[in-house]
Amino acid sequence: MTSIIVGLGNAGDRYVGTRHNVGFEIVGLVARELNAREQPAERLYCWATADSEHGRLVLAWPTTFMNRSGFAVSDILQRFPAAADEILVVTDDFNLPLGRIRIRPGGSDGGQKGLRSVAQAIETEEFPRLRVGIGPLPTDADPVHFVLSAFTPPELEIVQKTVAVAAKAVIFATRHPISEVMAQFNNTNPALPE
């Protein structure tokens, strides 16, 4: 079961509402749903704690910027030792269609630089991750500009629904094995009719 939840994104007001900060938004909603207690910020991350059926949960938002997220995760694990499979990293992915949710127990970073940084820092790719689609990347678009752009008004409704579903998946992961989380939530897409 998950004991450390890390939402990836970029800290600072200028990045609020951008595609790259979906991970922050999801973990923020999880924190509110679980009545998490905000803790004094550390050098590399902001964090909060919450209670679960299986003990204390640590929720964290790295302040290192996306591409250096691994430094924060490594620091978190030094303070709160946990096995790699007890971490859940939540992030955006422009290789997935807008709103698609995909959970995996490990594997490659798929080009997502935050996941790559985490894998390099903790020296394994075998940690659970929940990726939320923000794509597709438009033809000839600059990926950096795209991920740092805001959602369009038509996209926002999908994103809000997706954040809500993804937060449910994260909370479910604190109580169930990742295989059960995958079975229940994988490929969920609030953009599609029920």
Secondary structure, 3 states (H helix, E strand, C coil): CCCEEEECCCCCHHHCCEHHHHHHHHHHHHHHHCCCEEECCCCCEEEEEEEECCEEEEEEEECCCHHHHHHHHHHHHHHCCCCHHHEEEEEEEEEEECCCEEEECCCCCCCCHHHHHHHHHHCCCCCCEEEEEEECCCCCCCHHHHHCCECCHHHHHHHHHHHHHHHHHHHHHCCCCHHHHHHHHCCCCCCCCC
